[in-house]
């Protein structure tokens, strides 16, 4: 069977070819000026003070988590055993860094319509033991950050965002990924922009920014500014600072090709999001009251990563039959991210608890899937879905 309606397609053209050629001509491939230019452009475009590019969105989540362990700010520092609330539906590497840094995860149910936090369940889950909150904007859809702010107001809770699926989504004019103290983004092939592999962490906090600059590259001081929040004042001797290690870091550095590609893709991003939103508007118009399945309810301005389809409770069709019909029509499909992640065998390695019964996460795990959205018109695909 040929795939007529794929999950992801390229938005590259001559601009990306030229970006790659520019790097090849420079003969400089490891992280340097192209990555720095991308970070500066990203920060300007998304309205944040600092952006740190890494080699994947998964690495962006790892870098965020590590920075909260090694920050000198006690109001932000997370230690092993601290409780962090997480949604029951997200990608695996939302959770893995939290486990790797010894945090205790509390899984909370999602809302069946928005696919983000069930706000009543979240309110019930927050206690005096809650130290942090991971907010995941699923499939391009913003969380209700105003409501979340009301739930956390006056509490000593650190909020971070996994915005890897939702680049370009906004709430009240503010970019998702900038509501928390840090936010992660992905530039993987199937996402809103593509550097093939790539990720970004955005923050307004200078100290966290400096910590991440060190952690990203071996925990050394080489990439820190002379005056910084990690070592104070750096030596002017580049030899002395070349292999000076101060934090237990990683090698999460992106390539210069990724930085160059990212610059070309950011130029296109407003048009790419506009195209996806136009498809989202048509989807809502044509499928908003579909008798057999529900679509995601938009909060704010979604960037519509993909289109979720959840079979209604009164429909006798099993998901397997729905998937077979979609496949026959030429659709490529996937589960809604991970489904209920708390059902995975890997949780035997986690320090965690489950708050409530996760009934909505279980439901989409059994009855939900998603199909692709793109930056170009896909009326034919939406018409095909309307005929189901």
N, C-alpha and C positions, 0 to 999 in steps of 0.2 A: 504494500500500500504506500502510495506517495503522500507526503505531508503537504497539504495545501495551505494549512493555517498553522505555521510553526509557533513555538513559544517565543523565539527570539530571532532577530535578524540584525544585520550590521547597519550602522549609520555612517560608516566611513566613506570617504570619497577622496578626491585629490588632495584635500587639506591634510588628511592623515598620512597619505603617501609622502607628501612634502615634509611633514614633521619627522617621519622616520628617516627620510633622506638627509635631513639636516643633521640628525644625530650621527648617522653613518659618516657623513662628510667631516664631522668634528673629530671622529675617532675617539670620543669620550663616552663610555657606556655606563659606568657606575654613577650612583647618585651625585648630581652636581647642579649646574645652573638651570637646566631645563626643569628639574624637579622643584627647585626653589621658585622659579617663575610661575609654575603651576600652583604652588601653595599660596603665593601672593595673590594670584588671580582668583583662586577659590575663595580665600578669605574676603576679598572685596565683594565678590559676587554673592556670597551667602551672608554677608553682614556680621562676620565674626572677627575677632582680633587676630587669631592664629589658626593655621591649618598645618597639619603634619601628614605628609603622604607616606604610605607604607605599601607593602607588596600585595595586600588583599584586604577585603572588608573584614575577614576573620581576624587578620593581624591587627586591624584597627580596634576591634573589641578587646583583643589581648592587651594592646598598648594602653587603652583606657583603664582597664582593670589594674594593670601593673602600676600605672601612675597613681592610682588611689592607694596603693600599698606603700609607695615610696615618697609620697608628698610629705613635706614638713608641716603642713597645715593640719592640726588635730581635728578641725571641724570637717575635713574631707577624708582623712585617712581611714581606710578600712583594714581591719585585722582579721586573721583566721578566726572563724566562729561567728563573725558578725552576720546578722540576718539581712538578706537582700530579697525583696519580692520580685518575682519574674512572672510573665504571662505563660500560660500553659502551651501556647502555640507560638513557635518561632523556629529559627534555624539552629542547628546544633551548636555552632560557634558563638551564638548568643550566650550559651550556658557554660561551655567548656572552660573559658578563662576564669569564670567565677568559681568553678570547682577546683581549678588548678591553684587558685590563691586561697583556698580553704574557707570560702564563704558558705554560709548555710542558706540554701535557696528555699524560698516558700513559693510554691506554684499556685497561681490564682487563675480562675476561669476567665474566659473571654466573652465578649458580647457576640451573640449569634448574628447580629446585623452588621456591626462595624468591623468585627474580627479583631478588635483591640480589647483593652481591659474591660471587663464587666465592672463598671464603677461601683456598684453596690457590693460586689464581692471584694473589690479592692479596699473599699472603706472598712469593711469588716475585718480584712486581713491585717491592716496597719495597727500595730500596737507599740508600746514603749520599747519593745525589743527591736523594732524595725530600724535598721541603720541606713539602708539604701534601697533605691527603687530603680529597676531597669525598665524603661519604657520602650516598647518596640512598636514602630509604626508599620503596620502590616500591609503588604501589597500596594504601597503608595498612599495609604490612608492615614492622615494625622490622628493621633489621640486627642481627646478633649483635655488639653492642657490647663484650661481655666478650671475645670472641675477637679483635676488632679492637684492643682495648686491649692484649692480650697481644702482638700483632704490632708495635704502635708503642711499647711500653714502653721507656723509656730512649733513644728517638730524638727528634731535634729536628724533630718533625712537627706542623704545625698542622692540626687537624681542624675542618671546618665541615660542616653538615648542610643538605641540601635536603630539607625535610620538607613540601613543598607539597602532596603527595598523601596525607599521613599524619597530619593533625591528630588528636589524641586517641589515637594509638597509644602503647603503653607497653611497656617492657621492665623487668622486676623492679620495677614500680611507678613507674618514672621516665618522664616524658614524652619521647617522641621530639622532636627539635628542641632539646633541652637537653644533649645529650651532648657536642657540639662546643663550641668557643669561641663560636660563633654558630650559630643555626639559623633557616632561613626557613620561612614558612608562607604558604599562599594562602587567600584568601576569595573566590575567583571563584565564579560561579553554580553550577558543577558540583561544587564541593568541599564539605567537611563543614559549614562555615558559609558563608554568602553575604552579602557586602556589595556584590554585583554585580561590582565590581572592587575588589581590595584585597589587601594582603599585610602581613606582620609579620616583623620580625627579633627574635629573643629572644637575650639574652646576660646573663651575670653580670658581665661586665667593664665597669667604669664608664668607663674611657678609651675603649674602642670605642663605648660608648653615646654619649658626647659627640661623638666623631668623626662618628657617623652622624647625630646631630641637626643638625650643621652641613652635612654632605654632602647630606642629604635636601632642604634648602632653600637652594639656590644657593651653598652653602659660606660663608654669612654667619654672624655671631655672634648674631643676634637671638634664636634659640631656645635658646641655651646658658645654663646657670645662671651666676650671678655668679662663683662659684669653679668652674673647669672645667679639664679636662686638655688643651684645645686652645689656649687663650690665657692660661691662668693666672687672673688676676682681670679681670673685665669692668668697663668703666666704668659708673658709675651714670647716665650721660647716655644716655637712649634714642635721642635724635637721632643721637648719635655712633655708636651701635651698630646703627642701623637698616639701614645699607648698608655695613657693614664686612665685607669678604670675605677669608677666611683659608685656604680650601681650594677646590680646583677641583670644585665640587659640581654638583648637578642640581636639577631641580624634580620630586621624587618624592612630593610631598605628597598625602595623601588629602583628600577632602572631609569636611565635618562630617556629611553624610548617611551616609557610610561608617562613621564612628565611632559614630554613633547606632545604625545597623543592627547593627554589630558587638556592641554591648552587649546588644541584644535576642537576638542569635543565641548569644552565649556563655552566656546564661542557659539556653538550650535544649540546649547542646552535650552534656551528659551523656546526655540522653534520645536525642538524635540518634545518638550513638555506640552506645548500648545497642541501638537498633533495627537498626543496621547489623551489629553483632556477632551479634545473634540470627539475622539472615539468613545471616551467615557460618557460624554453627554448623550451620544446616540444610543449607547448601551442602556442608559437609564430610561431614555424615552421609549425604546422598543421592548425592553425586557424587565422594566421596573415592576410590572404586575404579572409576570409570567406564571401560568398556572402550575407548572411543574417544579420550578426551582427559584431560589432567592438569589439576588445579587448583593454585593457589598453596599452598605449604606455609607455615603460619603460624609466625612466630617471635614469642615474647612474646604480646602482645595486639594483634592487628591492628585497625585501625579500618576495614578493608575498604572502601576507596575504590570499587573495582569488582571484578568477578570475571574473572580470566584463565582462558582455555580454550586449551590447547595440545594439538594433535593428537598422538597417540602415534606413535612411529616405525614400528610395524607396521601402522598404519591406512593403507589405500590412498587414502582420500579426500583430495583437495586442499583447501587452505584456501578457495579460491574457491567450491567446492561447499558447504563448511560455512557460509560467509557467506551464500550464496544460501538455504540451508535456514533459517538464523536469520532472515533478512529475511522469508521467507515466513511464519514463525511470529510475526512482529511484533517482533523484537528489533532495536534500534539497536546497531551494533557499531563498534569502532575497532581499529586495531593496538594492540599493547601499548606504550603511550606512543609512542616513536619507532621501535620495533624496534631494530635495530643502528644507532645514530646514526653510527657511523664509516663507514657506506656513503653518507652524504649528500654531495652536491657541495660544500656549504659548507666542507668540511674543507680545500679548497684554500687557504683564508684562515687556517688554523690553524697554529700551531707545535705539532706533536704527534708521538707515536709510538704504535704498537699493540703491546701486550705479548701475546705468544702469538697464538693463531689465532681467538679470539672465537667459538668453535664454538657455544656455547650462545646467545649473542646472535644469531648467524646463524640458528640453528634457530627461535627464537621469531619472528624477522623473517619467516621463510617459513611457519611453521606455527601461529603464535599470534594471538590476538585477545582483546579483553575486552568484557564486557557490563556493564550498569549495576547498581549496588546502591543502596539507598535507606534512609531512616530508618523506613520503614513495612514491614509484612510483604509479601514477594514470593514466597510459596510457589508460586503458580501459575507464575511464571517458572522457578523451580528444578525444578518437576515437568516442565515442557516440556523443559528441558535434559536431564533424566534419561531422557526418552523417545527421545533422539537415537540 
